[in-house]
Each structure stands twice: as C-alpha cells, then as structure tokens.
Amino acid sequence: MDTVLIGGTVVEKVGRQYFNTSYVFDRGEEAARYSKVHLFRGEIRSGLTPGREFKAFDVRGVRVGLLICADVLYPDSFLAMKGFGCDIVFVPTTSPFKEETVETKYGRDQEIFVQGARTAGAYVAKCCAVGTIFGSHLQGRSLVASPSGIVRRVQPDEESATMILHQDLLLDDLQTVRRP
C-alpha cells in the first residue's frame, strides 16, 4: 500500500525492559519507532521503563514528531518537537472517560494541544482509542490542533463511536508562526 501508518502503542520488550512504543510504517516497512518518555505512575509500577529520547523523522518530505499520551503534559516534549522542526506531531493516546462539561474538555484541549502546537510551531494530531481498557471506558477525543486553534475534533456526542477523523493540512501556513 502506498501509505504511511502511525500506529497506536504496544508494550515492547527490549532485553529485560518493557517500553510503551509506537511504530511508523511507510509502504509496509518500519520507518521509525518511539518509546514514551513520560510515563504515568501506574506504568512505572507495572514495570515499564521510560524511553530515553524524543524522536522525529522525515516521511516523504514532511517532518513528523511522535509523542505518546502523557508526554503532552510536559512542556519539554513540545520544545523537543520545535527543536526537531516538526511539521506535525502525532499523539496516540487513551483518554479515560470522565464526567465533565464540554467546556472543561475544550479548555483542556486549548491548554494542552493548542498550546503544544504553538510551542512546537506544528500541527498536533491527538489520535484516541475508543472502547474499554482494563475494564474502564475510554472517550475517543481525537483532534487536530494548529498554533492558532483547534482545526477539527470529534464532537462530544461521538466520543464513543469508531471513526476516522481526517483533515487536509496546509504546511505552508506554519511558516508564519515559525518566523523569529
């Protein structure tokens, strides 16, 4: 297939250590992999090891960064993406369901993903899972953010639906926010 696939995450054993890792495939060949740097306490208690470094890579002329879930809660993650000159940062994640208002969810999206896009000078694509994990319900809150705001998002009444969120991105628009 003539496509690039950025997967979710898997627990990967390397030697005696376990990592939360996401893979990128280009035309069926592994192009990159990234192991989550910022783990939740539960991941550490479960025996996972944090990744050692942030990573970015080129895919057909587009500079792509990859973060996983809790990485977005730490400013150094988006600063690293800026240093790599990323055009787009993909963030596979699981979001546990919370009873909260739409305004609260949207405010958090502004704080984390729009601010992250501003810091990185890149688009940010949060790619969420739906269903359940370890018996807990997930909210599929996928979105695409730019430095100027949310470009597209799953609507609150669709958070449990299986879907593909797609958006055409204009990489030339990033040049205005990247100027010193």
Helices and strands as residue ranges (DSSP letters): E 4-14, E 17-26, E 29-35, H 41-45, E 55-59, E 62-66, G 69-73, H 75-84, E 88-93, H 102-109, I 110-114, H 115-120, E 123-128, E 132-133, E 136-137, E 143-146, E 149-153, G 156-158, G 171-174, H 175-178
